[in-house]
Amino acid sequence: MKNKDILALTDVELSDKVKQEKESLGKLKLNHNVSPIENPIKIRDARKLVARLQTELTKRKTAAK
């Protein structure tokens, strides 16, 4: 997901997307611990996406104050 796509999301969609991506990251980590996944770079990419989403959410909350 690109930054321009993240900026286009509403606050509610953004918070839902954060929850969804965190769950996805947790599943990826669990699968990798059980048996190594084919492409472990997916874990890093998912972690960075969660960070980008959380950063934008924090930015919006701070701007609203």
N, CA, C and O atoms as a DFTB+ gen file, in Angstrom:
260 C
 N C O
     1  1       0.848      -1.167       0.000
     2  2       0.000       0.000       0.000
     3  2       0.897       1.235       0.000
     4  3       1.788       1.370       0.839
     5  1       0.654       2.112      -0.933
     6  2       1.445       3.328      -1.077
     7  2       0.961       4.392      -0.094
     8  3      -0.151       4.317       0.427
     9  1       1.817       5.383       0.148
    10  2       1.457       6.453       1.069
    11  2       0.258       7.246       0.578
    12  3      -0.564       7.676       1.388
    13  1       0.136       7.452      -0.735
    14  2      -1.011       8.202      -1.242
    15  2      -2.311       7.438      -0.994
    16  3      -3.361       8.050      -0.796
    17  1      -2.247       6.106      -1.005
    18  2      -3.417       5.292      -0.690
    19  2      -3.780       5.421       0.783
    20  3      -4.956       5.457       1.143
    21  1      -2.766       5.489       1.623
    22  2      -2.985       5.647       3.063
    23  2      -3.616       7.005       3.349
    24  3      -4.519       7.106       4.179
    25  1      -3.151       8.039       2.672
    26  2      -3.690       9.376       2.882
    27  2      -5.142       9.479       2.435
    28  3      -5.889      10.305       2.958
    29  1      -5.549       8.660       1.486
    30  2      -6.915       8.704       0.966
    31  2      -7.924       8.049       1.911
    32  3      -9.128       8.257       1.760
    33  1      -7.458       7.265       2.877
    34  2      -8.354       6.579       3.804
    35  2      -8.918       7.557       4.830
    36  3      -8.270       8.534       5.204
    37  1     -10.145       7.271       5.277
    38  2     -10.720       8.064       6.359
    39  2     -10.148       7.557       7.681
    40  3      -9.468       6.531       7.718
    41  1     -10.424       8.278       8.757
    42  2      -9.901       7.891      10.064
    43  2     -10.401       6.512      10.495
    44  3      -9.635       5.710      11.030
    45  1     -11.670       6.240      10.263
    46  2     -12.248       4.954      10.653
    47  2     -11.639       3.835       9.819
    48  3     -11.276       2.787      10.353
    49  1     -11.528       4.051       8.516
    50  2     -10.921       3.044       7.645
    51  2      -9.472       2.795       8.039
    52  3      -8.991       1.662       8.003
    53  1      -8.781       3.870       8.418
    54  2      -7.378       3.764       8.797
    55  2      -7.213       2.919      10.055
    56  3      -6.336       2.056      10.111
    57  1      -8.037       3.155      11.053
    58  2      -7.931       2.370      12.286
    59  2      -8.312       0.907      12.036
    60  3      -7.708       0.003      12.613
    61  1      -9.307       0.672      11.182
    62  2      -9.669      -0.704      10.834
    63  2      -8.532      -1.396      10.095
    64  3      -8.257      -2.571      10.333
    65  1      -7.877      -0.674       9.205
    66  2      -6.771      -1.229       8.429
    67  2      -5.593      -1.570       9.344
    68  3      -4.908      -2.569       9.129
    69  1      -5.359      -0.738      10.366
    70  2      -4.285      -1.020      11.322
    71  2      -4.569      -2.344      12.037
    72  3      -3.684      -3.191      12.153
    73  1      -5.785      -2.515      12.507
    74  2      -6.157      -3.752      13.196
    75  2      -6.001      -4.958      12.278
    76  3      -5.469      -5.993      12.681
    77  1      -6.466      -4.817      11.050
    78  2      -6.399      -5.900      10.080
    79  2      -4.949      -6.273       9.769
    80  3      -4.613      -7.457       9.721
    81  1      -4.104      -5.294       9.562
    82  2      -2.705      -5.559       9.218
    83  2      -1.926      -6.116      10.406
    84  3      -1.011      -6.917      10.221
    85  1      -2.278      -5.700      11.630
    86  2      -1.634      -6.268      12.814
    87  2      -1.960      -7.750      12.946
    88  3      -1.090      -8.555      13.282
    89  1      -3.218      -8.112      12.682
    90  2      -3.613      -9.517      12.729
    91  2      -2.861     -10.308      11.660
    92  3      -2.393     -11.419      11.909
    93  1      -2.755      -9.731      10.485
    94  2      -2.035     -10.390       9.396
    95  2      -0.562     -10.591       9.755
    96  3       0.011     -11.646       9.485
    97  1       0.040      -9.579      10.361
    98  2       1.439      -9.682      10.780
    99  2       1.608     -10.772      11.837
   100  3       2.573     -11.535      11.796
   101  1       0.681     -10.845      12.771
   102  2       0.737     -11.885      13.793
   103  2       0.660     -13.279      13.190
   104  3       1.380     -14.184      13.612
   105  1      -0.210     -13.451      12.208
   106  2      -0.328     -14.751      11.545
   107  2       0.941     -15.101      10.793
   108  3       1.388     -16.247      10.813
   109  1       1.526     -14.098      10.123
   110  2       2.780     -14.337       9.397
   111  2       3.883     -14.780      10.346
   112  3       4.626     -15.716      10.052
   113  1       3.986     -14.100      11.488
   114  2       5.016     -14.450      12.466
   115  2       4.803     -15.852      13.014
   116  3       5.756     -16.616      13.170
   117  1       3.553     -16.190      13.307
   118  2       3.242     -17.513      13.827
   119  2       3.590     -18.592      12.806
   120  3       4.205     -19.603      13.144
   121  1       3.194     -18.368      11.564
   122  2       3.505     -19.338      10.515
   123  2       5.003     -19.493      10.329
   124  3       5.490     -20.592      10.066
   125  1       5.729     -18.401      10.465
   126  2       7.175     -18.454      10.301
   127  2       7.836     -19.198      11.463
   128  3       8.843     -19.879      11.267
   129  1       7.282     -19.075      12.660
   130  2       7.832     -19.795      13.814
   131  2       7.567     -21.289      13.717
   132  3       8.399     -22.099      14.127
   133  1       6.419     -21.655      13.180
   134  2       6.071     -23.070      13.061
   135  2       6.931     -23.724      11.984
   136  3       7.596     -24.731      12.226
   137  1       6.906     -23.142      10.811
   138  2       7.766     -23.633       9.720
   139  2       8.164     -22.416       8.893
   140  3       7.312     -21.588       8.568
   141  1       9.425     -22.296       8.552
   142  2       9.886     -21.102       7.839
   143  2       9.075     -20.838       6.572
   144  3       8.878     -21.729       5.745
   145  1       8.613     -19.602       6.439
   146  2       7.848     -19.254       5.245
   147  2       8.807     -19.055       4.075
   148  3      10.006     -18.846       4.258
   149  1       8.255     -19.124       2.890
   150  2       9.068     -19.068       1.680
   151  2       9.795     -17.734       1.533
   152  3      10.961     -17.698       1.141
   153  1       9.105     -16.639       1.847
   154  2       9.700     -15.320       1.680
   155  2       9.588     -14.533       2.990
   156  3       8.569     -13.882       3.220
   157  1      10.605     -14.578       3.850
   158  2      10.532     -13.887       5.136
   159  2      10.531     -12.355       5.019
   160  3      10.284     -11.661       6.005
   161  1      10.803     -11.831       3.830
   162  2      10.754     -10.388       3.626
   163  2       9.320      -9.876       3.792
   164  3       9.112      -8.698       4.084
   165  1       8.330     -10.759       3.607
   166  2       6.931     -10.373       3.790
   167  2       6.686      -9.880       5.217
   168  3       5.876      -8.977       5.431
   169  1       7.379     -10.468       6.191
   170  2       7.222     -10.052       7.584
   171  2       7.697      -8.609       7.743
   172  3       7.018      -7.792       8.365
   173  1       8.848      -8.303       7.185
   174  2       9.390      -6.946       7.278
   175  2       8.467      -5.947       6.586
   176  3       8.212      -4.865       7.114
   177  1       7.971      -6.307       5.410
   178  2       7.084      -5.415       4.677
   179  2       5.785      -5.168       5.447
   180  3       5.285      -4.043       5.481
   181  1       5.247      -6.204       6.058
   182  2       4.017      -6.063       6.832
   183  2       4.247      -5.180       8.055
   184  3       3.398      -4.359       8.399
   185  1       5.401      -5.350       8.715
   186  2       5.734      -4.539       9.880
   187  2       5.859      -3.068       9.488
   188  3       5.394      -2.193      10.219
   189  1       6.474      -2.790       8.355
   190  2       6.629      -1.415       7.894
   191  2       5.288      -0.801       7.514
   192  3       5.063       0.388       7.744
   193  1       4.400      -1.597       6.938
   194  2       3.072      -1.104       6.589
   195  2       2.300      -0.717       7.841
   196  3       1.650       0.328       7.875
   197  1       2.371      -1.550       8.866
   198  2       1.694      -1.236      10.132
   199  2       2.253       0.067      10.700
   200  3       1.497       0.901      11.197
   201  1       3.551       0.240      10.628
   202  2       4.175       1.457      11.140
   203  2       3.710       2.677      10.357
   204  3       3.436       3.723      10.946
   205  1       3.619       2.554       9.032
   206  2       3.147       3.679       8.218
   207  2       1.714       4.052       8.561
   208  3       1.375       5.230       8.671
   209  1       0.878       3.032       8.730
   210  2      -0.523       3.278       9.067
   211  2      -0.645       3.942      10.432
   212  3      -1.412       4.892      10.594
   213  1       0.106       3.449      11.415
   214  2       0.043       4.018      12.754
   215  2       0.582       5.445      12.780
   216  3       0.069       6.290      13.513
   217  1       1.605       5.712      11.991
   218  2       2.164       7.059      11.927
   219  2       1.133       8.034      11.393
   220  3       0.967       9.121      11.947
   221  1       0.441       7.668      10.331
   222  2      -0.576       8.544       9.757
   223  2      -1.726       8.741      10.740
   224  3      -2.259       9.845      10.858
   225  1      -2.107       7.687      11.440
   226  2      -3.202       7.790      12.415
   227  2      -2.810       8.744      13.540
   228  3      -3.617       9.576      13.955
   229  1      -1.582       8.631      14.035
   230  2      -1.085       9.510      15.094
   231  2      -1.010      10.941      14.602
   232  3      -1.357      11.870      15.330
   233  1      -0.561      11.123      13.371
   234  2      -0.459      12.452      12.788
   235  2      -1.820      13.133      12.741
   236  3      -1.946      14.320      13.042
   237  1      -2.832      12.369      12.361
   238  2      -4.198      12.924      12.268
   239  2      -4.756      13.250      13.650
   240  3      -5.423      14.269      13.828
   241  1      -4.487      12.391      14.620
   242  2      -4.978      12.662      15.982
   243  2      -4.316      13.910      16.560
   244  3      -4.969      14.707      17.233
   245  1      -3.027      14.077      16.299
   246  2      -2.298      15.231      16.795
   247  2      -2.793      16.511      16.120
   248  3      -2.912      17.549      16.771
   249  1      -3.078      16.443      14.837
   250  2      -3.556      17.599      14.090
   251  2      -4.962      18.014      14.529
   252  3      -5.323      19.188      14.446
   253  1      -5.751      17.046      14.994
   254  2      -7.111      17.326      15.403
   255  2      -7.189      18.087      16.724
   256  3      -8.203      18.719      17.024
   257  1      -6.130      18.026      17.501
   258  2      -6.142      18.683      18.820
   259  2      -5.985      20.157      18.722
   260  3      -5.976      20.846      19.741
